[in-house]
Amino acid sequence: MENSNISRRLVLQAGGAASLAAVLGLAAGHPASAAARDNPGGKATEVLDLGPAVVQFSLMSGLLVGDTLYIGSRNLDPVRIIAFHVPSGKVTGQTELSNGHSIQTLAADASGRYLYAGVLQKDAGTKPNLFRWDLSRLSTKATALGNIGDRDVRDISVAPNGRVYAVGGGSPTAPALWEYDPSTGQIASLGIPDPGATLARAVAATDATIFFGAGSTLNGGGGASRACLFAYDRAAKSFTNVTPKEMLVDPSIRDLGIVGDRVIVSSAGGVENTKIAALTVDNPASYVVATSEGKTAKNFAELGGKVYFANETGLLSYSPGTNAISTLPYQGPSLGEIWGVDARDGKLLVTSGYGFVAEIDPVSGSATTTDLGEAGAPSDPQAVMGIAAGAGYVYVGGNGVIARRSLKTGEVTNMTAPGEAKDAVVVNGVLFTGQYSGQGIWSYDPRDGKPISQVAGFPKEQNRPLDVCWDGANKLVLVAAQADTEGGGSLWTYEPRTGKKKIFVNPIDKVQLLRAVVSRDGIAYLGGGNPGLDGAGTVVAFDPVAGKELWRLDAGAGAGISALAVQGKYLYGVTRKGGLFVIDLPKRTVVHRSDISAVCYGFAALVTNRGVVYGVSDTTVFRFDPKTFGVVTVVTDIDGGWYSGSHISNDEDGYLYTMRDRNLVRIDDHPRK
């Protein structure tokens, strides 16, 4: 099992429970709408601001240029690049970009003067997503160069001649290969090599040939292309498919790098492990390929004739001459998710998602680390993942961290944990989380003094746990997980008393992504849907002990299910197109449908509290009348700072917890029953 340690930084945030100066809600200009009229005696709904939920310098890329490591931020506003000077161990500069929420890719020109950055953004449009920073003048701000036609920029490569190539995705069309010409300042599409691809995450350029790596990371059984590698001939202006046949079964090409006369290629693993190939640049049909460890291989760095790279758990090396892969010896703290690997003075520099830089001797594995916060990186509130409350604490998931907030003192402790806690539940004071990507179930008990640790692992392709609940009848933690690249998903069960675990793959079908789970009287109710908004939205009643389906209903009425909750004999469900359905469980019949798109559209979350079902969307907290099933607005304009869908939780006292912008809020609402 894996372990993680509490961060050295103990974050005491202003506005915590010990210094709550304002009660937001009616008095603060945030109307509770119909909720106050619906509460007994007209008691106002109170919204208490607890302060920023997760504060850290969260990062998503790293690149060494000379003696300075440039690091791109993740889920911070504004998005920024910091300059970490390796010899001094200090942050010596930073620049903010005018758009985007995260920087996944950085690339420098051959002279080392210009650093190019591409951003991820929530919405498509014409805002710039390609930027350049003049490293000879760190005090100047990065310049917006323009917009590649795809929403997100996932990778950038600069050819020796200075031309810049970018790839990405996130738009309705298949990803294209984009070129920026510094001499003209123009960005142009060189074409779409594979109309079936949904995302391109890798590009590597020479002056004559540009390699384009793509595939699909959210297939959902929809027939999208698998791993595909193309070589673009600049002279002929044409693409040639050069995908190694051994990689055709994998979901996508993960990374590319030019090393001498070869292009190093990695695939993202699905059912099979990731693979590494070395192709001759001038003759890509000539190659060797090896199977690696784990499900990812990224961030190539050449040192001493070997190519070093990262997987989910650490560093490995690849020898193109012998086509051999080996694990790097390592003596140091967990590196978490690795976002940069570089070579300097015979050592490797690793940019860790845990917010530090490690300098590692590749022979002995000895390491020294520098905490970026202590080096001067700015820490700010980030967009967040899941929320769970109970036993005097509220836990909020971030990137590589879970923030534990004491409701008694307001003290916030950042606990490092790999990936992202997409959802969680507190059971008898113990936290259980579903960790993305493919990290299984982790657990933390604040009473035993031990760090958070993994208690159950599952197949890596079952990578995205979206909903976690407690089955009180069977004493099981239940997790609904979707399989991004394979389609379908799985139900995980974990019994804390014995440590036993089970997995049930595709309990709905091979296509619908499993997105929701709730329990009543020992029966798990599962909700699914297709990758898009339309299509089936099936509810399956499932025995989590026997692993047996009991019955099913297509309850979504043409839309996938976003969230489920149980109150009494009724199962409530919300669809991604803003529909509410209610199922009478004893009768196994839908007894109510209504349109709630005015308060909820897209992803949402539900929780049962004080005898009624509450929900939260991107914009609104709402609840349902337990007799009429009518929707009542509780808090308008909540506008939570969510990274991957809204969440809401409650504690033993009936308080609700969710997000307003990037602050955690507590809601005290008293509905009629």
N, C-alpha and C positions, 0 to 999 in steps of 0.2 A: 504494500500500500504506500501511497505517497504522503508526504507531510509538507507543511508549510509553516513559516514562522511569522509571528506578529511583527510588523514593521517597527524599526527603531523610532520612527516618528510617531508620537502620540499627539493627535490633532485635537486641540481644544478649540471648538468653533464658537465664535460669538453668535449669540442668538440661540444657544442651546437651552435645555430645560431649566438650567439654573438661572438663566437671565432672560426669560421670556418676558418681553416688555409689552408686546402687542397681541391682542386677540383679534385676528382678522375674521372677516365675515360680513355681517350687516354693518358693523360699525366702521369697517375699513374700506367700504365701498365695493365689496365683493358680494353682491346680493345672493342670498340663499334661495331666491326665486320662490317656488311654491312650497318649499320644504317648511318654512316657518309657519305657514298657514295650516300645514298638515300635521305639525307637531302638537302633542298634548299641551293645552294651555297656550299655544302659540309661542312656545319656547324657541328662541332663536338658535339656529345652527351655528356652532362656534368653530372657527378654523384657526388653529394655532400654528404660527410659523416657528419651526424648530431649527431653522438655519440650513446652510448648505448640507446636502446629503452626503456627497463623496467629494473630498478635496484632495487633489494630488497633481503632480505633473505626469499626465498620462501620455504615452508615446506610441508611435506606430511605424517609425522608420529611423534608420541611422546610416550615415555614410561618412567615411573618413576622407578628408581632403587635406593633404599635407599633415600637419600635426593637430588638426582640429577635427573633431567629430561633430557633424551636423545632425541634429535630431529633430524629426517632425512630430508634432503633437497629435493627440487623438481625443476627440470629444471635448475639446476645450473651446471656449469662445472668448476672444477670437482665436482662430487656429494660428499656430506660430512655429517658427524654426528657431532653435537655440544653437549657439556655437559653444561647444565644450572643448576647451584647450587641454589636450591630454597631458603634456608635460607639467602644467601647473595644477591640473585637477580642478579648474574653475570654469564657470560659464562666463565667457568674455563678450558675448553679444547675442542679440536676438532680433528677429523681425516678425511682424504680424502680416498675415495675408488677408486680403479683402473679402474672401469668400471661402466657403467650405467648412466642414466640421472635423476633418482628419486628413493627415498627410501620410499616405501609404508608400510613396515612392519619392526618392531623391536621386539625382544624377548630376555629375559634373562634367564640364568639357575637358578636353585634353590638357588645356593650359592650367586648369585649376582655378580660373578666375570666376567662372559663372556656375552657379548652382541652380539646377532646375527642380521644380517641385510640382507635383500634381495632387489635387485634392479630391476627396469624396464629398458629396453634397446630398442633401435630402431630396431636392427637387431638381428636375431637369429644367433647362432654360438657356439663356444666353449669357449668364454671368460667367466670368472667367474661371477656368479650372486649371490653367497652366500658368506658372509663375517663374520668375528668374530673379536671383539675388546676386548682386555684384560683391564677391567675397573680398575684393580689394578695398571695399568701403563698407565695413560691417555696420556703420552707423546709418547707412541709407536703407530705405524700406524696399522690400522685394517688389518687383514690377509685375503687374498682370500682363501676360502676353496675349491672352485671348482664350477662346473656348474650343476644345475639341468637340466634335458633334456628339460624342457619348457623354452621359451625365458624369460618370466617375473616371478619374485617371488612376489606373492600378499599377502601371509600370512605365518607366521612361528609360531610354537609352540614347546616349549621345555618340554619334559616329566620330571617327578621328577628324573628319572634315568639318565638324561643328554642327552638322544638321541633327535635329532632335526628333526622336520618334517616340510616340506615346500610344498606349492601348488602354482599354478599360471596358466599360459596359454600363448597365443600368438604364438604358434607353429602350424604347419599343423595338428598335431595329437591332440587327446583329452587330457585334462590335467590328469596327474598322481599324485599319492601320493609319495613323495620323502622322504627318510630317510638319515640323516647324523649321522654316528657313531663316536663320538669323540675318541674312543679307537683305531679305525683303520684309521680314516681320510677318510673313503670312503663314497661316495654318491651313493645311489641305489634307483631304482624305485621299489615300492611295488605293482605297477599295476595301470591300468586305470579302475576305477569302472564303469564309464558311458561313452561309446564311443560316445554318442550323445551330451555330454556337450562341450561347447566351452571355458569356463573359470571357474577356481576354485578360490574363494576369501576367503575361511575360512578353518582353521584347528585348532583342539584342541586335546591335547594328555594327556592321563594318561599312566602309565607304561604298562597297559594291552590293552587299546583300544585307537585308534586314530579316531577321527571324521573328516570327509572330506565333505566340503560343496561346491557345484558347481551349474552350470546351464548355462545360456547364457545371455550376456549383449548386444549382437548384433545379434538378431535372424533374423530380416528382413523377417519373414514369411517362413524361409527356413527349418522349421521342426526340429531345434535344441532342445535339452532337456530343460525343465523348471527346477525349483528348485529341487535339489536332495541332500539328506544327506545320507552318508554311514558311518557305523561303521566298522573299520578294526580291526579284532582280531589278535593280534600279535602271539599268540600261534598257532592258526589254520591257520594263514596267508590267511585269507579270508575276503571279504567284505560282509556286509549285508545292504540292503537298509532300512533305518529307517526314511525316510522322513515323517514328520507329514502330514496327508492327507489334512489338511487345507492350507498347503503351496504349494501343487502341481500346483496350478494355477499361482503362482508367477514366475517371470523370473529366480531368482537364490537365493541361500542361501548367505546372506550378511556377517554374522559374527557368531563366535562361542566363547564360553568361559566356562571353568570349574569353577563352584562355588559350593564348598562342594561336595555332591554326585550327583549333577545334571550338565548337560551341557545346557547352555543357547544358544538358537538358534534364529537367526533373518533371515527373508527373505527380499529381495529387492522388493519393491512394483512396480507394473505395473499399470494396470487398477485399482486394489484394493490397499488399504494401506498395508504397511509392517506389519508383524506379529512377535510376540515374543512367543517362546515356551520354557518350562523347561522340559527336558527329564531326567529320571533317568539313570545315567551312566551305571549301571549294567543291566538295563532293559529298553532300549529306547522305547519300546512299551508303557510304562507307562509315560504319559506326560500330561501337560496342555498347552493351547495355548490361546493367547489374541491378538486382533487386536490393533495396535498402531496408532500413528498419523504420517502422512507424508508417504514418499516413501522410507525412509532408516532408519536403526537402526544399530549402530556400536559403537565400542570402549566401551566394557563393563567394569565396575568397581564396585566392591562390597564394600558397606559401611553400617554398621548398619543393616544388614539383607536385604537391598535393593540392586538391581542391577541398577546402573545408566548408561545411554547411550545417544548417540547423534542422532538427526535426522537433517533435513535440516535447521531448524531454532533455535535449542537450545538443552536443556537437558530435559530428562524425567527419571522417575524411574519406576522400575518393582519390584513388591513384589511377589516372587514365592509362598509364603504361601497362599496369597489371589488371585493370578493370576490377579492382578490389575495394571494398568499403569496410571501414573499421570504426569502432566507437572510440572517441577521444577520452583518455583518462582525465578525470576532473576532480579537484579537491576544493570545493567551495560551496557557497549557498546555492539553493535552487535558482536556475536561470529563468524559470517561468517561460512565457512565450518570448522567443527571440526575434527581434526586428532588425538586427544588423550584425553582420560578421565582417570584420576587416582585418588586414594584416599590417603590423607596424613593428619594426625593429625585431623581427624574429618571433613576435608574439601575436596572439589573436585578440582583437578588441570585440567584445560582444555587447550589443545594446539590448538590455533586458527590459521586457514589459513590466517588470517589477520596479522600474524607475532607477536603475543603476547601470553603470558601465563596468564590465569585468575585463581585466587584462589577464590572459591565460597563456601559460607556457604549454605549447602543444605536445611537448615530450613528457614532462613530469605531471602536467595537469594542475600545477600550483596556480593560484589565482589571487589577485588583489582586486578589490572593488571600490568604486566611488559612488556614493549616493548622490544622485543629481539634485535633489532638493537641498542637500547640504552644500553642494557645489554652486548653488545660486539659481537653479531652475525655478521658475515661478510656479507655485501650486495654486490651482483654481478649482472651483466647482465644475464637475464634469457631468455629462449626460449619463443616466444610470440604467440598470437592468431590473432585477427583481427586488421585492421588498418582503420581509417577514417580521412579525412582531410577537413578543411574548416574554413573560418572566422578567419584565423590567427593562427589556432591550428592544431596539429596532435595528434590523440588519438591512443594509442596502448594498446591492452588488454594483461594482464598477469594473473597469478593465484591469484584471490582475489583482483585484483587491475587493474585500468586503468590509464596509464600514460598520462598526458596532457602536451604537449610540446608547448610552445609559439614560434612561428616562428620569432617573433620580438626580443625577449630577449634570447632565448635558455633555459629559465627556465622550469624545469620539476616538475610537482606536481603529486604525487601518490594519486589517489582517490580510496578508498576501495569500492569494489562492490562484491557481492557474486559470487562464481563460476568463470566463464570465459566469457569474451566478445568475442564470436566466430566471430562475424562480426558486422559492424556498418555503419551508414551513418550520415553525417552532413547536416541538412536542415535549411536554413536561420539562420545559426549560432548555431543551437541546435543539440546536439548529441543524436542519438537513437541507442541503442545496443540490440542485441539478446544475452541473458545470459544463458549459460549452467551451471548447468543441471536443466532444467525445471523452470527457474527463470523468463521467460517472457521477456518483453521489458522494458528497463530502459532508462531514459532520463536525460540530463544535459544541462543547459543553463549557460555558464560562465558569463553572464551579470546580473543574478538575485541574485547571492550570495548564492543560495541554493545548498545543496548537491545533488549528483546524487541519483535518486530514481526510484522505479518501477512505471510504468504508466499503464502497462497491464499485467495481469497474464493469463495463459492458463493451460490446463490440464497437470499435471506433467509428464505423460507418453510421451507427445510431448516434449521431453527433450532437443534435440540438434538443436538449430537454427544455420544454416550454411551459410545463405546468407540474406542480408538485402539491400533493395533498396527503392527509393522514387518514387511513382506514382504521377507525377506532375499534371496529368489531374484530378485525383480524390482526390488529396491532402491526400494520404494515405502512411503510412509506411508499406511496405510489407516484410514479413519474411518467408523464406522457412525453415521448421524444419523437421528433421527426428525423428522418434520414434524408438529409439535403440532396445528396447526389444519387441515391438509389431509388427514391420515392418511398411512399409508405412511412412506416415508423414502428415504434415498439412501446409496450408498456413494461416498465421496470418495477419490480417489487423488492423491498428490503425490509427484513425483520430485525430491528435493533437488538432485541433480546438475544438472538442466536447468531446474528451476523449473516444469516442465509439470504441469498438473493435469487431472483428468477427474472427471465426476460421472455416476453411473448412478442414475436415479430409479426408485423402487419396484421394486427387484430381487426382492423377495418377492411383493408384490401391493400394491394400492392401500389396503388396510385395515391390515394388520399393521405395527406400528411397528418400525422397525429398531433393535435394541437391542444387538447383539453382533457382533463380527467377530474372527476369528483366522485365521492364515495357516500353510499347510504346503506346501512344495515349489511355491511360486508360485500356489497356489490359495487363494482367500479363502473362508472358511466363515462364512455370515451367519445370525444368529438373530433371530427376530421374535416378535411377540405382539400381542394386542389391548390396548386401554387398560386393561381390567379383568384379573382373574386368569384368567378362563376363556377358552376358545376355542382356536384353532389356535396351534401353536408350531412353525413351519416352519424347517428348516435348508436352506439353499441353498448348493451348491458353485458358485463363481463365478470366472471367469477375469477378473482385474482389468485385464489388458492389452487383451484383445479385447472386454471388456464383454459376456461371453456366459455364460449359465447353463449349467452342465454337468449337474447333477442336483439333485433335492430330495427331502426326506423330511419328513413330518409327525411330528416326533420328540417333541413336547411332551406327547402323550397327554392333550390337553384343557387344557393350560396354556401360557401364553406363556413364552418363553425369557428368562432373566435374564442368563446368562453362558455363555461357551464357552472351552475351552482344548484344546490338542493335546499329547499325549505319545505319541511313537512313531507307531504306525499308528492310534491311537485318538483320536476326538474326544469330549471330555467336555462335557456340557451340564447346566445346572441350571435348573429351571423356577421360576416365581414361587410355585408351590404346594408347593415342597419336594420335587420329584422330581429324581432323577439319571437321565440316560440316557448310554449310551456307544455310539458308532457305530464299527464297523470300517470305516475309510475305503476300503481296497482292495475290500472286499466291498459297501460301501454299505448296510450292514445294522446295525440296532440289536441289539447283543449283550448288553446289560445294562440293566435298569431297577431302581431301588430308591427307597424312601421315606427321605429324609434330613431331613424336616421338623422333627425333634427338634433339629437344629443349624442349619437354614437354611430360612427361609420369607420370601417377598417378594423384594426386590432383593438381589443378591449379586454377587460378583466372583470370578474364577478366575485363577490364574497358574501356569505350569509352572516348577518350581524344583527343582534337585538331583534331577532324574529323576522327579519325581512332580508331580501336580496338587494345588495348594492352593486353598482357598477361604476367603472371609470373608463372614459375614452381619452383621446388626445386633448379634448376640450372641456369635458364636463364630468362631474360626479353626480350620479343619479341613483334612484332606487325604484322598486316596483311595489305597488299596493298589493298586499298578500291576498286580497279578496277579488279585486277587479283586474289585477295585473297591469294597471295603468302606470305609466312612467311619471315620476316626480323628480324634477331637478333639485339637487341638493346644493351644489356649488357650481356656478357658471365660471367660464374663463379660467379653468384650473390650469390648462396649457402646460402640462408637465414636461419636464426636460428628460424625455425618455430616449434611450438609444435604440431599443428594439421592442417597442410596444408597451402600453401602459399597464400598471399593476396597482393593486390595492390590497391592503392587509388589515387585520384587526387584532386586538389583544384581548386579554381576559376581562377587561373592564368595559369592553364595547366601544373603545375608541378606534377610529379608522385612520390609516396612514397611507398617504400617497404623495405625489409631487406637485408643487406649483412652481413652474419654471425649474430651476435647479435646486430649490429648497424643499426639504422634507416638511410636510404639514400633518397635523393631527386634527381630525374632524370629530366633533361631538354632536351627534344628531339623534333626535328622539322621535321616531316615527310612531304614528298610530298603528295599532294592530287589530 
